[in-house]
Amino acid sequence: MPESFQMPKQLTVLGLPVHLLDDYSGWLVQRLNQRKGVHVVTLNAEMSMMAEQNAALADVIQQADLVIPDGAGVVFYLWLRGKQVRRHPGIELAEALLRRSLPSSADSCSPDRLLKIFFYGGAPGVCQAAAETWQQRVPGLAIVGTQHGYLTLEDQPQFRQMLKDLQPDIILVGLGVPRQEMWIAEHRYLCPEAVWIGVGGSFDIWSGTKARAPSWLRENHLEWVYRLYQEPWRWRRMMALPKFALRALVHSRG
């Protein structure tokens, strides 16, 4: 049986689940073909430490259908326990799934229909620019709508109704952690057969508003350095990284 048709193997990081698959996007396409909804969480060290202080976030992660090892800290934690795991950045998973959203006889994990896509999050204009980028990258891509992340309370009921009417198959939510995870858990009932993924700042990168770290930094697990360079205001949040590393070392000796 192909890996994409198997249930993921589950490990734990600070009590949180991490699911392992050789082909995450293929597995998600298979779930879409079966009309089974999925909430994908992209776990990193910062989110893991946040979950220790936020019981609601921890519960959302525990209940997620797929939790992928997004951060180098998660890979390091598992390596200390003898588990060789490759990092799978959430932005790359989202990109792979978008490229696979069109039916294709050349792909064994092709969807059985043209998948409808929705982008939600980011600053006004960013989300739409990201969608236009993807329309150019993948002609025929069915992006059925976009919505920036600065809705007023008065606008939210109309937005929820729009999602319910459109019933997208893939919904990418870029509201930042933990807001995007909490929002997905609260609203996935609107499109119960969809794949929902929290994509953080991916819309900024796809729109060209920000640049992703150079490949040599990513390959050496130093993407966080580049992110701090771009957004120095994040330094307080980055303090979670050494705390997580210390926890990983302590737990490995326990």
BALOBA-1460 file (C-alpha; in Angstrom, 3 decimals):
// residues 254
<rec num="1" residu="m" x="0.000" y="0.000" z="0.000"/>
<rec num="2" residu="p" x="1.498" y="3.399" z="-0.968"/>
<rec num="3" residu="e" x="2.673" y="5.567" z="1.900"/>
<rec num="4" residu="s" x="0.092" y="8.227" z="1.031"/>
<rec num="5" residu="f" x="-2.677" y="5.726" z="1.776"/>
<rec num="6" residu="q" x="-1.362" y="4.773" z="5.195"/>
<rec num="7" residu="m" x="-2.146" y="6.329" z="8.514"/>
<rec num="8" residu="p" x="0.756" y="8.529" z="9.649"/>
<rec num="9" residu="k" x="3.172" y="7.283" z="12.277"/>
<rec num="10" residu="q" x="2.892" y="9.416" z="15.421"/>
<rec num="11" residu="l" x="5.683" y="10.658" z="17.685"/>
<rec num="12" residu="t" x="5.486" y="13.244" z="20.467"/>
<rec num="13" residu="v" x="7.293" y="16.509" z="21.181"/>
<rec num="14" residu="l" x="6.739" y="17.899" z="24.680"/>
<rec num="15" residu="g" x="3.539" y="15.884" z="24.770"/>
<rec num="16" residu="l" x="2.313" y="17.184" z="21.405"/>
<rec num="17" residu="p" x="1.769" y="14.853" z="18.428"/>
<rec num="18" residu="v" x="3.960" y="14.864" z="15.327"/>
<rec num="19" residu="h" x="2.871" y="12.753" z="12.360"/>
<rec num="20" residu="l" x="5.372" y="11.252" z="9.936"/>
<rec num="21" residu="l" x="4.759" y="10.500" z="6.255"/>
<rec num="22" residu="d" x="6.978" y="10.292" z="3.185"/>
<rec num="23" residu="d" x="4.473" y="12.264" z="1.092"/>
<rec num="24" residu="y" x="2.333" y="14.696" z="3.077"/>
<rec num="25" residu="s" x="0.735" y="16.409" z="0.092"/>
<rec num="26" residu="g" x="-0.105" y="13.070" z="-1.526"/>
<rec num="27" residu="w" x="-1.769" y="11.916" z="1.679"/>
<rec num="28" residu="l" x="-3.810" y="15.112" z="1.803"/>
<rec num="29" residu="v" x="-4.941" y="14.667" z="-1.813"/>
<rec num="30" residu="q" x="-6.036" y="11.132" z="-0.939"/>
<rec num="31" residu="r" x="-8.064" y="12.502" z="1.978"/>
<rec num="32" residu="l" x="-9.643" y="15.066" z="-0.339"/>
<rec num="33" residu="n" x="-10.582" y="12.304" z="-2.774"/>
<rec num="34" residu="q" x="-12.306" y="10.531" z="0.109"/>
<rec num="35" residu="r" x="-14.109" y="13.778" z="1.075"/>
<rec num="36" residu="k" x="-12.475" y="13.691" z="4.523"/>
<rec num="37" residu="g" x="-11.574" y="17.033" z="6.072"/>
<rec num="38" residu="v" x="-8.156" y="17.666" z="7.619"/>
<rec num="39" residu="h" x="-6.771" y="20.313" z="9.959"/>
<rec num="40" residu="v" x="-3.012" y="20.577" z="9.386"/>
<rec num="41" residu="v" x="-0.790" y="22.111" z="12.078"/>
<rec num="42" residu="t" x="2.816" y="23.044" z="11.244"/>
<rec num="43" residu="l" x="4.601" y="22.522" z="14.560"/>
<rec num="44" residu="n" x="7.777" y="24.349" z="15.524"/>
<rec num="45" residu="a" x="9.592" y="25.121" z="18.772"/>
<rec num="46" residu="e" x="7.861" y="28.458" z="19.278"/>
<rec num="47" residu="m" x="4.407" y="26.920" z="18.951"/>
<rec num="48" residu="s" x="5.372" y="24.031" z="21.240"/>
<rec num="49" residu="m" x="6.426" y="26.405" z="24.013"/>
<rec num="50" residu="m" x="3.344" y="28.552" z="23.436"/>
<rec num="51" residu="a" x="1.158" y="25.483" z="23.897"/>
<rec num="52" residu="e" x="2.654" y="24.901" z="27.344"/>
<rec num="53" residu="q" x="1.200" y="28.230" z="28.455"/>
<rec num="54" residu="n" x="-1.990" y="28.045" z="26.384"/>
<rec num="55" residu="a" x="-4.139" y="25.022" z="27.160"/>
<rec num="56" residu="a" x="-6.609" y="25.873" z="24.381"/>
<rec num="57" residu="l" x="-3.822" y="25.873" z="21.780"/>
<rec num="58" residu="a" x="-2.442" y="22.602" z="23.132"/>
<rec num="59" residu="d" x="-5.891" y="21.049" z="22.803"/>
<rec num="60" residu="v" x="-6.220" y="22.248" z="19.199"/>
<rec num="61" residu="i" x="-2.855" y="20.684" z="18.322"/>
<rec num="62" residu="q" x="-3.827" y="17.448" z="20.044"/>
<rec num="63" residu="q" x="-7.051" y="17.312" z="18.040"/>
<rec num="64" residu="a" x="-5.468" y="18.192" z="14.667"/>
<rec num="65" residu="d" x="-5.641" y="15.501" z="11.993"/>
<rec num="66" residu="l" x="-2.082" y="16.103" z="10.784"/>
<rec num="67" residu="v" x="0.813" y="17.762" z="12.644"/>
<rec num="68" residu="i" x="3.985" y="18.109" z="10.583"/>
<rec num="69" residu="p" x="7.551" y="18.808" z="11.844"/>
<rec num="70" residu="d" x="7.909" y="22.351" z="10.549"/>
<rec num="71" residu="g" x="10.716" y="23.662" z="12.753"/>
<rec num="72" residu="a" x="14.371" y="22.712" z="13.219"/>
<rec num="73" residu="g" x="13.769" y="22.577" z="16.969"/>
<rec num="74" residu="v" x="11.207" y="19.805" z="16.537"/>
<rec num="75" residu="v" x="13.661" y="17.846" z="14.375"/>
<rec num="76" residu="f" x="16.388" y="18.388" z="17.001"/>
<rec num="77" residu="y" x="14.101" y="17.220" z="19.804"/>
<rec num="78" residu="l" x="13.324" y="13.987" z="17.955"/>
<rec num="79" residu="w" x="16.986" y="13.473" z="16.971"/>
<rec num="80" residu="l" x="17.934" y="13.505" z="20.646"/>
<rec num="81" residu="r" x="15.562" y="10.574" z="21.045"/>
<rec num="82" residu="g" x="17.090" y="8.601" z="18.188"/>
<rec num="83" residu="k" x="14.467" y="9.578" z="15.595"/>
<rec num="84" residu="q" x="15.834" y="10.775" z="12.266"/>
<rec num="85" residu="v" x="13.152" y="13.108" z="10.939"/>
<rec num="86" residu="r" x="13.368" y="15.521" z="8.024"/>
<rec num="87" residu="r" x="12.027" y="19.031" z="8.458"/>
<rec num="88" residu="h" x="8.905" y="19.799" z="6.418"/>
<rec num="89" residu="p" x="8.245" y="23.573" z="6.349"/>
<rec num="90" residu="g" x="4.565" y="24.438" z="6.186"/>
<rec num="91" residu="i" x="5.076" y="26.813" z="3.254"/>
<rec num="92" residu="e" x="6.557" y="23.956" z="1.209"/>
<rec num="93" residu="l" x="3.681" y="21.640" z="2.075"/>
<rec num="94" residu="a" x="1.183" y="24.303" z="1.002"/>
<rec num="95" residu="e" x="3.086" y="24.856" z="-2.253"/>
<rec num="96" residu="a" x="3.195" y="21.117" z="-3.009"/>
<rec num="97" residu="l" x="-0.528" y="20.810" z="-2.368"/>
<rec num="98" residu="l" x="-1.337" y="23.779" z="-4.611"/>
<rec num="99" residu="r" x="0.719" y="22.286" z="-7.439"/>
<rec num="100" residu="r" x="-1.170" y="19.014" z="-7.006"/>
<rec num="101" residu="s" x="-4.624" y="20.565" z="-6.995"/>
<rec num="102" residu="l" x="-5.265" y="19.919" z="-10.693"/>
<rec num="103" residu="p" x="-6.215" y="16.424" z="-11.908"/>
<rec num="104" residu="s" x="-3.310" y="14.775" z="-13.729"/>
<rec num="105" residu="s" x="-2.774" y="11.332" z="-15.211"/>
<rec num="106" residu="a" x="0.974" y="11.750" z="-14.585"/>
<rec num="107" residu="d" x="0.553" y="11.925" z="-10.787"/>
<rec num="108" residu="s" x="-0.545" y="8.787" z="-8.939"/>
<rec num="109" residu="c" x="-1.796" y="11.014" z="-6.111"/>
<rec num="110" residu="s" x="-3.811" y="13.280" z="-8.372"/>
<rec num="111" residu="p" x="-7.170" y="14.628" z="-7.169"/>
<rec num="112" residu="d" x="-10.303" y="13.194" z="-8.736"/>
<rec num="113" residu="r" x="-11.561" y="16.702" z="-9.508"/>
<rec num="114" residu="l" x="-10.303" y="20.270" z="-9.865"/>
<rec num="115" residu="l" x="-9.769" y="21.419" z="-6.290"/>
<rec num="116" residu="k" x="-11.126" y="24.801" z="-5.221"/>
<rec num="117" residu="i" x="-8.743" y="26.983" z="-3.191"/>
<rec num="118" residu="f" x="-9.265" y="29.899" z="-0.817"/>
<rec num="119" residu="f" x="-6.642" y="32.238" z="0.721"/>
<rec num="120" residu="y" x="-7.464" y="33.970" z="4.014"/>
<rec num="121" residu="g" x="-5.160" y="36.243" z="5.984"/>
<rec num="122" residu="g" x="-2.430" y="38.819" z="5.673"/>
<rec num="123" residu="a" x="-2.673" y="42.566" z="5.216"/>
<rec num="124" residu="p" x="-5.078" y="44.111" z="2.694"/>
<rec num="125" residu="g" x="-3.828" y="43.478" z="-0.826"/>
<rec num="126" residu="v" x="-1.241" y="40.865" z="0.161"/>
<rec num="127" residu="c" x="-3.529" y="37.874" z="-0.065"/>
<rec num="128" residu="q" x="-4.818" y="38.873" z="-3.497"/>
<rec num="129" residu="a" x="-1.268" y="39.446" z="-4.758"/>
<rec num="130" residu="a" x="-0.282" y="35.995" z="-3.498"/>
<rec num="131" residu="a" x="-3.225" y="34.478" z="-5.359"/>
<rec num="132" residu="e" x="-2.208" y="36.264" z="-8.568"/>
<rec num="133" residu="t" x="1.312" y="34.887" z="-8.200"/>
<rec num="134" residu="w" x="-0.034" y="31.357" z="-7.954"/>
<rec num="135" residu="q" x="-2.368" y="31.830" z="-10.910"/>
<rec num="136" residu="q" x="0.740" y="32.622" z="-12.959"/>
<rec num="137" residu="r" x="2.743" y="29.724" z="-11.540"/>
<rec num="138" residu="v" x="0.018" y="27.140" z="-12.127"/>
<rec num="139" residu="p" x="-2.312" y="28.071" z="-15.001"/>
<rec num="140" residu="g" x="-5.765" y="26.684" z="-14.385"/>
<rec num="141" residu="l" x="-5.431" y="26.823" z="-10.609"/>
<rec num="142" residu="a" x="-8.937" y="27.261" z="-9.156"/>
<rec num="143" residu="i" x="-8.500" y="29.997" z="-6.552"/>
<rec num="144" residu="v" x="-12.148" y="30.783" z="-5.869"/>
<rec num="145" residu="g" x="-11.609" y="33.620" z="-3.410"/>
<rec num="146" residu="t" x="-9.294" y="35.604" z="-1.137"/>
<rec num="147" residu="q" x="-9.868" y="37.616" z="2.016"/>
<rec num="148" residu="h" x="-7.404" y="39.697" z="4.021"/>
<rec num="149" residu="g" x="-7.111" y="39.109" z="7.733"/>
<rec num="150" residu="y" x="-8.341" y="42.496" z="8.962"/>
<rec num="151" residu="l" x="-12.079" y="41.908" z="8.947"/>
<rec num="152" residu="t" x="-14.274" y="43.822" z="11.361"/>
<rec num="153" residu="l" x="-16.686" y="41.992" z="13.648"/>
<rec num="154" residu="e" x="-19.515" y="43.228" z="11.461"/>
<rec num="155" residu="d" x="-17.948" y="41.709" z="8.330"/>
<rec num="156" residu="q" x="-17.239" y="38.273" z="9.766"/>
<rec num="157" residu="p" x="-20.737" y="36.730" z="9.440"/>
<rec num="158" residu="q" x="-20.780" y="37.563" z="5.721"/>
<rec num="159" residu="f" x="-17.307" y="36.056" z="5.304"/>
<rec num="160" residu="r" x="-18.325" y="32.858" z="7.081"/>
<rec num="161" residu="q" x="-21.373" y="32.571" z="4.839"/>
<rec num="162" residu="m" x="-19.176" y="33.048" z="1.774"/>
<rec num="163" residu="l" x="-16.960" y="30.150" z="2.828"/>
<rec num="164" residu="k" x="-19.998" y="28.006" z="3.487"/>
<rec num="165" residu="d" x="-21.425" y="28.808" z="0.047"/>
<rec num="166" residu="l" x="-18.156" y="28.316" z="-1.846"/>
<rec num="167" residu="q" x="-17.096" y="25.101" z="-0.057"/>
<rec num="168" residu="p" x="-13.411" y="25.343" z="-1.031"/>
<rec num="169" residu="d" x="-11.378" y="22.134" z="-0.932"/>
<rec num="170" residu="i" x="-8.155" y="23.774" z="0.294"/>
<rec num="171" residu="i" x="-8.265" y="26.708" z="2.709"/>
<rec num="172" residu="l" x="-4.953" y="28.378" z="3.577"/>
<rec num="173" residu="v" x="-5.139" y="30.596" z="6.654"/>
<rec num="174" residu="g" x="-2.377" y="33.123" z="7.359"/>
<rec num="175" residu="l" x="-3.286" y="34.796" z="10.635"/>
<rec num="176" residu="g" x="-0.153" y="33.952" z="12.618"/>
<rec num="177" residu="v" x="0.261" y="31.590" z="15.566"/>
<rec num="178" residu="p" x="-1.824" y="30.856" z="17.588"/>
<rec num="179" residu="r" x="-4.673" y="32.850" z="16.050"/>
<rec num="180" residu="q" x="-4.801" y="30.825" z="12.824"/>
<rec num="181" residu="e" x="-4.870" y="27.461" z="14.635"/>
<rec num="182" residu="m" x="-7.645" y="28.597" z="16.951"/>
<rec num="183" residu="w" x="-9.631" y="30.126" z="14.088"/>
<rec num="184" residu="i" x="-9.441" y="26.956" z="11.997"/>
<rec num="185" residu="a" x="-10.536" y="24.755" z="14.894"/>
<rec num="186" residu="e" x="-13.500" y="27.044" z="15.510"/>
<rec num="187" residu="h" x="-14.620" y="27.372" z="11.880"/>
<rec num="188" residu="r" x="-13.738" y="24.162" z="10.059"/>
<rec num="189" residu="y" x="-17.358" y="23.032" z="10.452"/>
<rec num="190" residu="l" x="-18.171" y="25.534" z="7.691"/>
<rec num="191" residu="c" x="-16.332" y="23.360" z="5.130"/>
<rec num="192" residu="p" x="-16.075" y="19.939" z="6.785"/>
<rec num="193" residu="e" x="-14.553" y="18.199" z="3.743"/>
<rec num="194" residu="a" x="-11.756" y="20.749" z="3.246"/>
<rec num="195" residu="v" x="-8.050" y="20.660" z="4.052"/>
<rec num="196" residu="w" x="-7.284" y="23.615" z="6.336"/>
<rec num="197" residu="i" x="-3.654" y="24.693" z="6.810"/>
<rec num="198" residu="g" x="-2.256" y="27.499" z="8.948"/>
<rec num="199" residu="v" x="0.412" y="29.053" z="6.719"/>
<rec num="200" residu="g" x="1.710" y="31.935" z="8.856"/>
<rec num="201" residu="g" x="3.475" y="34.530" z="6.724"/>
<rec num="202" residu="s" x="3.406" y="32.532" z="3.483"/>
<rec num="203" residu="f" x="1.173" y="35.095" z="1.744"/>
<rec num="204" residu="d" x="3.819" y="37.769" z="2.382"/>
<rec num="205" residu="i" x="6.435" y="35.614" z="0.674"/>
<rec num="206" residu="w" x="4.260" y="34.572" z="-2.270"/>
<rec num="207" residu="s" x="3.189" y="38.177" z="-2.848"/>
<rec num="208" residu="g" x="6.792" y="39.414" z="-2.799"/>
<rec num="209" residu="t" x="6.151" y="41.587" z="0.268"/>
<rec num="210" residu="k" x="8.877" y="39.676" z="2.107"/>
<rec num="211" residu="a" x="11.612" y="37.283" z="1.035"/>
<rec num="212" residu="r" x="12.190" y="33.802" z="2.366"/>
<rec num="213" residu="a" x="15.570" y="33.017" z="3.906"/>
<rec num="214" residu="p" x="18.297" y="31.940" z="1.454"/>
<rec num="215" residu="s" x="18.501" y="28.194" z="0.915"/>
<rec num="216" residu="w" x="21.849" y="27.855" z="2.744"/>
<rec num="217" residu="l" x="20.264" y="29.279" z="5.904"/>
<rec num="218" residu="r" x="17.251" y="26.986" z="5.575"/>
<rec num="219" residu="e" x="19.441" y="23.948" z="4.978"/>
<rec num="220" residu="n" x="21.452" y="24.736" z="8.118"/>
<rec num="221" residu="h" x="18.323" y="25.235" z="10.241"/>
<rec num="222" residu="l" x="18.945" y="28.971" z="10.592"/>
<rec num="223" residu="e" x="15.838" y="30.354" z="8.904"/>
<rec num="224" residu="w" x="14.847" y="31.882" z="12.245"/>
<rec num="225" residu="v" x="17.934" y="34.167" z="12.060"/>
<rec num="226" residu="y" x="16.754" y="35.629" z="8.773"/>
<rec num="227" residu="r" x="13.231" y="36.035" z="10.120"/>
<rec num="228" residu="l" x="14.601" y="37.933" z="13.116"/>
<rec num="229" residu="y" x="16.612" y="40.126" z="10.752"/>
<rec num="230" residu="q" x="13.436" y="40.935" z="8.804"/>
<rec num="231" residu="e" x="11.260" y="41.389" z="11.894"/>
<rec num="232" residu="p" x="13.430" y="42.450" z="14.852"/>
<rec num="233" residu="w" x="10.295" y="43.024" z="16.923"/>
<rec num="234" residu="r" x="10.003" y="39.224" z="17.135"/>
<rec num="235" residu="w" x="12.991" y="38.929" z="19.499"/>
<rec num="236" residu="r" x="10.796" y="38.378" z="22.543"/>
<rec num="237" residu="r" x="8.989" y="35.513" z="20.826"/>
<rec num="238" residu="m" x="12.328" y="34.094" z="19.671"/>
<rec num="239" residu="m" x="13.313" y="33.633" z="23.323"/>
<rec num="240" residu="a" x="11.185" y="30.505" z="23.163"/>
<rec num="241" residu="l" x="13.877" y="28.841" z="21.009"/>
<rec num="242" residu="p" x="16.653" y="28.520" z="23.648"/>
<rec num="243" residu="k" x="14.027" y="27.560" z="26.228"/>
<rec num="244" residu="f" x="12.801" y="24.820" z="23.935"/>
<rec num="245" residu="a" x="16.364" y="23.583" z="23.305"/>
<rec num="246" residu="l" x="16.975" y="23.394" z="27.052"/>
<rec num="247" residu="r" x="13.751" y="21.465" z="27.549"/>
<rec num="248" residu="a" x="14.749" y="19.079" z="24.778"/>
<rec num="249" residu="l" x="18.117" y="18.395" z="26.385"/>
<rec num="250" residu="v" x="16.638" y="17.925" z="29.844"/>
<rec num="251" residu="h" x="13.936" y="15.598" z="28.583"/>
<rec num="252" residu="s" x="16.453" y="13.530" z="26.635"/>
<rec num="253" residu="r" x="18.329" y="12.748" z="29.853"/>
<rec num="254" residu="g" x="15.154" y="11.970" z="31.780"/>
